[in-house]
Amino acid sequence: MAENQIVVDAPRGRVFAVLADPGSYAEWVLGAKAVREADSTWPAPGSLLHHSSGAGPVTIDDSTEVLECDPPRRIVLLARLGPVGAFRVELVLDAVGEGRTTVTMREEPEEGIVRAIGPVGDAVGALRNKLSLRSLKRLAEG
């Protein structure tokens, strides 16, 4: 499992608003190229966000499903990435002081190739998530 944390100089509600905006997904999730479509109920449990992900000319079209949502405290996603597999991603938002939020992101492979590569996948995920959280911070503070 990969776990990352960042402190955002914005209230928890503003940080959660970025997570709840399907259009911002490709702006903060490293590797996401575009959002193709999102259910009108996003981020309600069971709703889907259809995205394209990849690097360079390689693109995979797939979806992310909301498993749990407790605004503005927590959201749990199942991010699918075609043959690579699927990841369970939990984002927990804790208010710290006035107008600051600690975001903890935990990612665990659920199925596919990513589950088989173990610690190597965790290290790659930790780096990707560190960069994703920096982008989330920039959007929430902006």
RAPE-V434186 format. One record per helix or strand of 3 or more residues. SS is the DSSP state (h for helix, s for strand). FROM is the first residue (numbers start at 1). TO is the last residue. If there is no record, write none. Layout:
BEGIN
ss: <SS,SS>
from: <FROM,FROM>
to: <TO,TO>
END
This chain:
BEGIN
ss: <s,h,h,s,s,s,s,h,s,s,h,h>
from: <2,12,22,32,48,58,74,82,85,101,113,119>
to: <8,20,28,38,55,70,81,84,95,111,116,141>
END
